[in-house]
């Protein structure tokens, strides 16, 4: 009659995989991960600098909650798209903040995605393709992680 230890020993012999097999699989899994671009480090600073620069001007300023929402979205996007940082962070004319990402496609056309955070608590995403709006709609004030 076989004992439990016999079963364990036979299982090890049949199903044991050498360590190098797992190392190869780890390399394959991490190979597709995107490398984080250094521009992400500058995003939060750019948001805060934009906010403080507007304080000295006589123009509508982004509210603290709009800045906090933009920071939350930047942090969320940084985790999701580490190789695709925003290209521009600017004030919205009525007092809000716009986070923009501009990409030139292989065919030479340009795509722009804007996240706009208004002072009234609303936020929206607008996608442009060659200067035309292709999608526009509300987004949550805080990203759903």
N, C-alpha and C positions, 0 to 999 in steps of 0.2 A: 504494500500500500504506500502511495506517495504522501509525503508530508507537506505541510505548508511551505517549509523552507525549500523543498525540492521544486515546488511550483514557482517560487520567487526566483530561484537560480535559473530555471529553464526560461522564465520570462525574460530575465536579463540577457541571456544568451541569444534569444530570438529577436528581441526588440531593442536592444541597446544600440544607440547610434553614436558614432564617434563625435567628439566635441567639434572637430573641424566642419562637420556637416552643418551645425548650428551657426558657426561663424560665417560660413558661406551664405546661409539664409539671411542672417542679420545684414550682411553687406548688400544683398539684393534689396532688402526692405528699406534700408536707409539711402540707397543709391538714388531713389526717386525723390527724396526730400529736397525741398528748395533751400538754397543758402540765403540767409538773411542779409539784406543789403544794409550798408552803414547809414543810409539816408533816414532809416527809421529812427535812429537816435536823435535826429534833429527835429522830428515832427512835433513832439510835445513842446520843445523850446520855441519852435516857430509859432505854435498856437499862442503860447504865453507872451511872446514878443509882440505878436500882432495885437493882442488884447491890451498890453501896456502902451504900445505906440498910439493906439486910438484914444487912450485916456487923455492925452495932451491935445488932441484935436477936437474941434467943435462938430463932431459927427456922431450919429447913433452908434453906440457901442454894443458889442455882444454881451449878453447877460452872463452872469456866473454859471447859471444852469446850462446855457448854450455851450459855453467853453467846456464844462464838465462832460456834457453829452459828446462833444467832438473828441475829447480825450478818450472817453470810453470806447468810441467807435475806432479810433486810431489803434488803441491797444488790441481790440478785437481783430481788426484787419491785419495787424502785425503778426498775430498768431496764425491766421488763416492763409495769408499771402506774403510770406517773408521776403520774397524776391521782387515784390511789386509795391514799393512805397508810393505815397502821394507825391505828385510833382509840384503842387501848389496849395498853399493855405492862405486864404484871403478873407477880408471882411465882406459880409453880405451888405448891400447898400442900405437896407432898412435896419441894420443893427443885428447881426447874426454872424455866422461864420460858415465858410465854404471850404470843404476839403476836396481837392480835385486830383484825379489821376488821369494822365494823358499818355496814350500809347500809340505808336506808329506801327501798323501791321506790316507784314511782309509784302503785301501788295501796294504799299505806299499810302494807304488810306489811314486816317486818324480816328481813334476812338477816345472819347472823354467820358469819365464817370464822375459826377459831382454829388457829394453829400452835403446838403444845406441844412443848417441848424438855425432855426429862427428864434427870436427872443420870446415868442408867444408859446413855446413848448412844442411846436411842430417841427418835424424833420422830414426831408424828402430826398429821394435819389432821382437823378436825371442822367440818362445815358444819351450821348450824342455819337453819331456816326457820320463822318464827313460834314460836321456842322449842323446836321439835322437831328432833331430829337427823335429817338427811336423808342424810348421808354421813360416814363415819368410816374412817380407814385410815392406815397408816404412810406416811411420806414419807422420802426419803433424808436422812441427817444433814447432808449438804452438797448444795446444789442442783446439778443437772446443767445447766451453762451451755450 
